[in-house]
Amino acid sequence: MKIVNISLKGLLSAALMLAVSAQGYAAEKMNIGITLQPYYSYVKAVVGDKASIIPLVDAGFNPHNYQPQPNDLRRLKQMDAIVVNGIGHDDFALKVIAAANRKDLVVIEANKDVPLLPAMGQSVGDGAVNPHTFVGLSTTIQKVYTIANEISKLDPENARFYRANARKYSIAFRKFKHEAMVQLGDLNTSGMVVATTHNAYGYLLQEFGVDVAAVIEPAHGVEPSASQLQETIEKIRHSGIDVLFYELNMPNRYVDTIEKATGVQLYRFSHMTHGPYEAGKVEKEMKENLDTLIEAMQFVATRKAS
């Protein structure tokens, strides 16, 4: 009978290797993809450090005219799941997902439970919806809950953590709205009429009872023709439009022409899809948009009272 001598040192070494292996397996994180900057903020708020977040495309691209690249497919291969807008703002990503033909990839449609507004604009087709739900407060809250619920299905052990984070995030946005309402106080802005250069701000404006009377751009980033611009100027003159909201990070050369021709007051909103991927991007830029909206509503109320 052969006797095998196993030293105490050998046993300890083997145990240590098993422990390291088990720890490495347990520490393995999901890779969750995102398509747009706001969704990075949402997912990061939900998962914290319990998952890795991979943008499908590097920051600095324009989602409205971006064409899928080979590197997008390579990044997609790293992902266990991907969070998409899915209603018109990241169609490029849906093309990449279709091309990958990955049955194992979980696609999380962030807007699946969001009440959607119809799209506005001179070149909008029938039945089109406004995809800019990330610019709204209530819509943001709903999407974060949806993301937390779907990620919880993939990682049930941390489900309580994800849902608690979603509640914390939603409370912050409810506070934003409450604080804005307090600042507006008893201002009478019932007659406020606005135009926008882009079909992006309806979800935010509707929460404060502000209707959009006109959208100037035929499509995002496309300047109106001379005839379209003149038509808009006439509409602003005859519709009593008080304020024109335009996009913070996009060139809007025709806006100056409209201002000179109509005297309409100009305010700028962030579209939230420019700049780097940042955890706190949506909270920061949403607060800035709210401050701008409050300033615009106070301006209108003062002017109408005088």
N, C-alpha and C positions, 0 to 999 in steps of 0.2 A: 504494500500500500504506500502510495507516494504521499508524502506530507508536504503541504504547501505552506511556507512561512510567509505570513503577511505582517509586516511591521506596523507599529502604531503610527509611524510617520506616513506610511503608504495609505493607511485607512483615512487619516486626516486629510491627506492630499486628495484622495478620491472624493471624500465628502465635500471638500471645498469646491472641487470642480463641478459636482452636481448642484451645489447651492448657487454657484455663479451662473450655471446654465439655466437653472429654474428661474433665477432672478431676471436674467436677460429675456427669457420667454415671457415672464409676467409683465416685464416693463415694455414689451413691444407695443407700439402705439398704432392706432389706425391712422391712415393717411386720408385726409378729407380735402377734396379739391374745391376750389371756388372759381367763379368766372368774372366777377366784378368786385371793385374795392369795397362797397358796402357789405357784401357777403363775407368778406374776410373779417370785418368788425363783428358781425353777428356770430359767426362760428367761433371766433376766438372768445367772445363773451360767454358762450355756452360751454365750450370744452376746456377752457383754461389750458393747462399743460398736459391734459390727458389724451390729446391727439395732436398730430402734426397737420398743418394746413399748407396746401400746395396751390398757389395760383396757377391757373391753366396758361395764362399769358403774362409776360412781364409787364410791370406798370408802365404807363406812358402811351398805351395804344388807344385808338378811338373805336369803341365797340360798334359804332354805327357803320363803319366801312372796313373793319378788320377782316382779312381773309385768312383762313386756317393755314398753319405752317406745319412742317414735319415735326418740329420740336413739341408742338401741342400734343401730338399722338404719343411721343415719348413720355411726356409728363403724365398724360392720362394713364399710362401703364402702371405708374407708381401709386395710383389712387385706389382706395377701397370704396369710396363714395365720392360724389360730387354734388355740390349745392348749386342749383341753377335758378336764374330768374324765370326763364322758360316761357315768357309771354311777349317776347319781342325785343328785349334789350341785349340778349346774348345768343342770338341765332347762330353765330359763328361756332359757339360751343356745342350746340345741338348737332351741327354738321360733323364736328370732330367725334362726338360720342357715337353717332351713327356709323361713321367710317371705322371706328375701333371695333365694332361688333363684339363687345364684351358683355356676355350675359351675366357675368359675376359682378359687374359694376353697379352699385346702387346709386340711382339718380334721385336726389331729393329736390322736389319741386317746391321751392319756398313759398310760392304764391298760390298754392292749390286751395287754400282756405280763405283767401283774401277777397273781399268784395271789390270788383274792379270797375273803374270808370271807363267810359268810351273814349277813344282817342280823338283828339282835335287837331285840325290843320288842313291846309289847302290840298294836300295830296294824300290824305288818309283814306284808305279803302273802307268799304262797308264792313261792319262787324269788328273792326280793329279795336283793341283795348289799349289803355294807357299803361305802359310797362314800368313807369317810374314810381312804383310803390315804395321804394327806399327813401323817397323824399317826404313821406308822410309819417306821422306819429303813430296812429292806431295801426296802420298797415305794417309798420316796422315791428310793433309789439306782436302782431299776429304771426308774422314770419318767423320771429325768434322762437315763439312757442312751437311752431311747426317743425323748425330745424331741431329743437331740443327733443321733441317727441320722436322724430325719425332717427336721430342719432342714438337715442335711448334703446331703440329696437335692435340696433347693431351692437350695442355695448350695454346690456341690461344691468351689469354689475355696477355701473356708474350712473344709472338712470336718475337716481335721486339727486346726484350732484348736478347733472345737466339741467334738470327741471328747476332746481333751486336757483341756478345761475340765470335761467331764462326769466324767472319771476323777479329777480334782482334787477335785471336789465329793463324789464317792462316798468318797474316802479320808477326808475330814473326818467323814463320818457313820459310817464303820467305826471311826474313832478314838473317836467318842462312845460307841459300843457297847462297845468294848474297855475304855475308862476306867470305864464304869459296871460292867462285870463285875468289874474289879479292885476297885472299891470294895465290891461285894457280897461278894467273897471267898468264904469257905466258909459263908456264912449259909444256914441251912436254912429255906427258905420254901416247901417243897413242899406244906404244908398251907394256904397263903394262899388265902383266898376273898374275892373282891371283888364289889361292885355298882357300877354307874355310872348317872348320871342320863340319859345319852345314849349312843347306839350309836356312839361315836366313837373309842374308845381300844383296840379289840381288836387292831389291827395292832401297836401298840407293846407291849401287855401280853403278847401271845403270844411275842414275842421273848425274854421273860424267864420264860416258863413260868407265867404268871399267867392263870387262867381267870376269865371274867366269869360270875358266877352269876345275875345279874339286871340288867335294864335298866329303869329306873323310868319314864322319860317314854314316853307312848304314841307321841309323835312329837316331833321336835326343836322345842323352844320351847313345847310343849303340856304344861301341868301335869296331873298325874294327877287323876282324880276322887277323891272322898272314899273310895269303895269300893276303887279301885285303889291308893290310898295305904295304906289299911289292909291290903290284901293284901300289899303290898310290905313293910310293917313286920313282918307275921307271917312272911314268907319270910326276912327278915333275922334275926329272932329264932331261927328253927328251922333255918336253914342254916349257922349259925356264921360268917356273913359278918364279916370283920375290918375292912374298909375300904370307904368309899363315895367314889368319885371323881366330882366334879362340875365343871361348866364355869366357867372363870375369868371370862368376860365376859358371862355370861347371868344374869338374876335366877332364883334357885332358892329361892323362899320356903318350899317344902315340905321342903327339906333340913333346916332347923332342927327341924321336927316329927319327922323320922326320927331325927335325932341324939338328941333328948330321949327318944324312945320306945324306942330300941334301944341307945344308948351306942356306936354304931358310930363309928369314927374317920373324920374328913373330910379329904380332900385335893383340891386344885384343879388341873386340867389346862387348858392353853390349847388351844383348838379350831383356832387358826391362821387363821381366816377373819374376824377382826375387826381394825379399825384400818387404817392406811394401807398402800398398796402399797410394800413396801420390799425391797431386794435381799437384805438379811441376815435377813429376818424368820424364815424357817424354821429357819435355823441357831440363832438366838437362842432362839426359843421351844421348839424341840426340846430344846435343852440344859436349859432350865428345866423342861420336862416330865420329862426324865430325872432331874434332881436331885430332883424331887418323888417320882418312882417309887422312887428309891433310899431316900429318907427313909421312905416308906410300908413298903417291904419290910424295912428295918431295924427299924422299929417292930413289925411283926408277928413277926419272928424273935425279938426281945427278949421280947415278951409271951408267946410260946409257950414260950420257954425258962425263964420264971420260974415 
